[in-house]
Amino acid sequence: MTNEDFKAWRKAMGLSQAAAAVALDMSASAIEQYDSGRRRDSGKPVEIPKAVALACAALYHRLEPWPGTKG
């Protein structure tokens, strides 16, 4: 998932950066970096982990957490 894919997901879901952070149980700064594709401190590229991409897909398809898990 590229940062452009991430932004497209967030916009398709109608989520602000703050709301995406809540939905993914992540910090607002992580979402900001995923949107920009760069680390705020160093400017180096940010890779969006496969687990985050899968979580985005699950939320998009309105899937529920696996039975017996918290979340």
Summary of the structure (lengths in Angstrom):
residues: 71
radius of gyration: 12.3
end to end distance: 22.9
largest distance: 39.6
contacts: 158
relative contact order: 0.18
helix: 54%
strand: 3%
